[in-house]
Amino acid sequence: MSILYPLTSLTIITFPANEITFQDNNMSSLHQQQFLQAIVGHWESLLRDLAKQPLAIDPFLRRAKIRRISYGHYELMTTQQVLTLMKLSMEQLNIDGIGLRIASRLTIEDTGALGFAMLGCKTLKQLLETIIHIPWMTSDYVDIRIAYDREYAYITAEDRSAFWTPQPYTIEDSIGHYYLGIKKLLGEQFDKDKVSISLSYAAPSYKHLYHQYLGIMPTFNAASNQIRLPIEWIDMPISANESLVANIAAKHSAEMNQQSRASTSCDQIRMRLYALLSSGVPTMEQMAEDLGFTARTLRRRLHDEGKTYKQLVLDVRMQMANEYLLKTSLSLSDIANLLDYHSAPPFIRAFKAYHQVSPSQFKLETKKAQSEGDWA
């Protein structure tokens, strides 16, 4: 009997306790909700499509404490509720390769702020580095890392879920989602014959579904779960599509309207900065117009919340810098470029003023502290 297996997530930005955090639950929920809702919506439509007779889906949702507002729309939910839903489904339904099936249904529009950020990237390298710094669910389930050598770029997924499942949903969904997303954004430049996927587990009984949904057959029983791309691809331009941008903007705006009462102006600005920074820092006037305010109104709201626009831009830049330093092999020049600094020196000066240490020292000390914590 094949099973539904638990929900994956992309890596979240995490920082040591002495560093700035991402405005905690309110803001992280803004980034999580659209993706969580999309996952459950695709889960529901998948079950309906596969059912040979009417299937009662509501009992699964109720037991997971997920409340449906309408088809594909639900009350605010947590990652744990979605995991519970998948676990309940796993124990009772006979569906092969649900991780692959859901990954094939996910769209860039489903990813909200990340969708904006992805479409703001000019090259595949920017795309790869941008993907991992948008806060999603939790790195406790899947940790995504990116590395390069002279021949290849590697996307590696490590399953960090706290519970065992009969089939590797977390890896199938994350690897499938990354692979299919890159394929879509590269368009005609993508050549599946130059890409390889390796998976650390044995080939499942439904391995034919990998070829059906991904177009290639992975290597099983490998040392890690990894997508390997030719290194020359990282400078390829990303295919932007005006209708796709419009769709993402519509979904993003709807989500923000639904949650604006629960979020502050600071929250909304941070969310937009994460999506727009790779294309350049917008002026406060541009940001105010995007939010539907005058610059004077936005300045007053930020003052009431104890912040300035300049401080918010710096906070987001430094949060992203932390992630790039700890999770990638990017040079300081590349990081400066992604954060919209014109060169490395002004980035280094800003980082040192913010953290009281240089980027290199920050990276060294943080990794040392993490290593000592692992041995504690």
N, C-alpha and C positions, 0 to 999 in steps of 0.2 A: 504494500500500500504506500503510495507516495503522498507527500504531505505538504501543507503550507508551512513555511518556516518563518522565523521572526524578522521584523523590519530592520533594515539597515539605516544608517545615517552617514552623512558625510562628516568629515572632521570639523570640530568646533574650535574657535580660538580659545585657548586656555592660557592663563598667565599665572606665574607665581604670586603668592599672597601679597607681596610687597609692591606688585605692579598694578597699574590701572586696570580695571575690569570693564566689561562691556555693559554697564548700566543694568545688569542683572536681569530679573525675570521679565519685566515689561518689554524690554527691547529684544531679548532673545526670542520671546514669543512672536514678535512681529516677523522675525525671519523664519521661524519654524512653522507657523500656522499654515501658510499657503502650501508648503510642501507636505506637511502631515495630512492636510485635507485632501490634497491631490492623491496621496498614497491610498487613503481609505476610499476615495472615490473610484480610483482605478481597481482597487480590490473588489469593490462592490460590483462594478461593471463587468469585471473578469468573471466573477462567480455567476452572474446572470447569463453571460455569453456561453459559459461552459456547461451550465446546468441543462440536462436533458429533460427535466421536468421542473415545475415551479419550486424554487428553493427559498425557504424562510431565512432571510438574512438578519432580520431584526433581533432574534435571540442572541446572535453573536455580538451585535452592537451593544445590546443591553448588558450582557455579561461583562463586556469590556468598559461599561459605563460611558459609552459614546452615544450622544444624543443627536439624531438626525433632524435638521431643520427642514430640508427638502433633499431631493436626490442630488448627491454630490456635494451637499453643504451640511456642515455639522457645527454644533456648538464648540467652543474652544476646547481643545484636547491636549493631553500631554503625550510625550513619547511613550511613557509606560503604558498608557491606555492603548496605544496603537500596538505595542509589543504584546499586550495581553490579547488583543483581537487576533493577531497573527498566531499566537500560541493556541488559542481556542480553535481556530480554523485548522491549524496543523494537526490537532488531535482528532478531528472529526471528518475531514474532507479528503478526497482522493484526487489530488491535482499534481501533475508532474511539473517541475520547473517553474513554480510561481514567481521566483525571483527574476528569472529571465523574462517571463511574461509581463510582469509589472514594469521592469526596466524598459521594455520595448514600447510601453504605453506612455511613459513619462516624456514630457516635452520641455523645451526651454521655457515656455510660458509658465509651467508649473513651478519654476524655481524662483519666481519673484525677483527680489533684489539681485540675486546671483545672475538671473537672466540678463538684466541690464548690464551688470559688470562684464559678463561674457561677451555681449555684443559690443561693449566699449573697447574690447581688446583689439589690437591691430594684428597681432601675430599669435601663433599657437603657443609660443613660449609665455607670452603674457597671459593667455588663457589658462594654461596649466598652473601658473603661479597665482592667478586670481582665484581660481576655483577653491583652493584650500583655505583661504583666509575669511570667507564669508561664514558667519556663525550659523550652524544648522541645528543639529539635535545634540548629539554628545559623542565625543571620541571614545567613550567607554564601549561602544559597539563596533565601530570600524574606524581605523586610523589610516588616513590616506597620506602617502608620502611620494614626493617627486624627486628624481635624481637624473643626472646626465653623465655620460662619458663621451669619448670621442666619436663613437658610432651610433649611440642610441639615447633616447629619452625613455625613462621608466616611470610608470605609475604603479605603485605598490599598495595593495589593500591588506591590512592586517585585521583579522576578526578579533575583536576584544569584548565580545558579548559575554555576559556572566552566566549564561545557561546554554546547555547543549541542545541541538535540534537534529533530527534525523537527516535533514538535507541542508546544504549550506546557503540558506537564503541571503544572509548578509553579504557574502562575497559575490554570489551570482548577481544580485541586484546592483551592488556598487560597481563591480567590474563592467557589467552590462550597460549601466547608465553612462559611465565614463566613455566607454568604447563607442556607443551609439551616438552620444553627444558630439564627440570629436568628429565622427564620420559625417554628421549632419553639417557641422560648422565648416569643415574643410571642403565639403561639396565634391566637385569633380577632381579636386587635387588628391582626394583620399584614394589609396590603392591598398585594398585588403591583403594583397599578396606580400606587402612589405611590413605587415603588422603581425605580431604574434601575441598570444595570450597563454600564460601558464597558470595552473591552479594547483594548490598544494594537496588536494584531496583526490581520492580515486574517482574514476569516471563513473557517474551514476547510471542507472538503468535507462534514463531518458537522455543520454548524451547527444542523441540526434537533434534535440531541441536547441543545443548550442549552435549548431550549423544553421538551423532554421531561423533563429532569431538574430544571430550575430553575423552569419555569413562565412564564418571560419570555425574550424574545430580546434579547441585549446589543447595544450599538452597537460596531461593530468599527472598526479604524483610528483609535482615539481617542488622546488625548495621554497617557493613563495607564490603568492597570488599577484600576478603582474601583467600589465600591458606594456609591450615594448614597441616603440616607434622609431623610425630612422631619425637620427639627430638633425639631418638637413631639413626635416619637416618643421622644426621649431620656429623657423623664420618665415614660414608660409603665412600669407594673409588669411584672416578669418572672413568667411562669407557672411556679410550682413544682409539683412532682408528687411525692407521698410515695413512690410505687412507684419513680419514677426515682431519687430520693435513695437509696432502699434498694439499688437495683441498683448505683449508683456506689459506695456504701459497701462492698458485697460485693466488687466487683472491686478496689477500692482496698485493702481489708484483705487479700485474697488476694495481691496484688502485694507488699504490705509484708511479709507472712509469708514469701514466697519470698525476699525480699531482705534480711530483717532481720539475717541473719548477716553481711552485707557492709556494713551501715550502722550508724552509731553512734546513740545516743539523741539526740544533737544533730541528726543528719541527719533522724531521724524527726520530731522536734519542728518543725524548720524546714519540712518538707514539710506538716505539718498547719497550721502558722501561715499559710503561703501560701494554703491553702484556706479557712481560717476567719476570717482577720483582717478581711475586709470585713463580717463579721457581729458583730465584737467580739472583743477579746483574751480568750481563756479563762484562768482562773486556773491556777496550777500544779497544784492539786488536780484540776481538771477535765481538764487535759492528762494527768496521771498515770493517772487513771481510763480515759481514752481509750486509753492505751498499755498498759493492763493492769497497772500498777504501783501501789504506794502512793506517796504524796507523799514519804515518807522515802526509799524506794528510788530514786525518780527524782532526788531531790536528791543522793543519794550518787553515782549514775551520772554526773550532770552534773559533780559535783566531781571525779570521776576523769578526766573528759574536759577539765577545766580551764575549765568554763563555769558560769554560773548561768542559771536560767530567764529572769530579767530581762534579762540580756545577750543571750540568743537572741531575745527579743521585740524588743529595740532593733535588733539586727542586721537582722532581717527587715524591720522598719519602714523602716529607712534604705535598705536595698537597693531596696525598693519605691518609696520616695521618689525615689531617684536615677532610676529608670526613668520615673516620672511626670513629673519635671522635664525630662528630656531627650527623651522620646518623645511627650509630649502637650502640649496647650495648657490643661490644667487650672489653675484658680486655686489659690493656696495654701490657701484655705479648703476647696476641694473635695478636695485632696490630704489635708489634715488629717482630713477626714471619712472618707475611704476607709481611712486608717491608724488609725482609731478614736481620734483625738484630739478633744476636745470643741470645739476651736476652733483657729484658725491660730496664735495666739501661743505656746501650749505646744509645738506642732509645730516652729515656727521655733527656739525655744530648744533643743529636743532635737537638732535637725539641726545647729545651730551648735556645740553642745557635742561632737557626734559627729565632725563634719568640720572643725571650726575655721573654717568660713566659713558665711555665711548661704545659704539656698536660692537666692536670686537671684544671689549672687556665684558660687556653685558652678555654676549653669547657664551663666552668662556665661563663666566661665573654662574650663569643660569644652568648650563649643562652640567657643571661640576656639582651644583647643589642638587640637581635632579638625580645625578648618579649616586651621590651620597645618600639621598633619600631612598633610592632603590635598595641600597645595602643596609639601611637601618632596620 
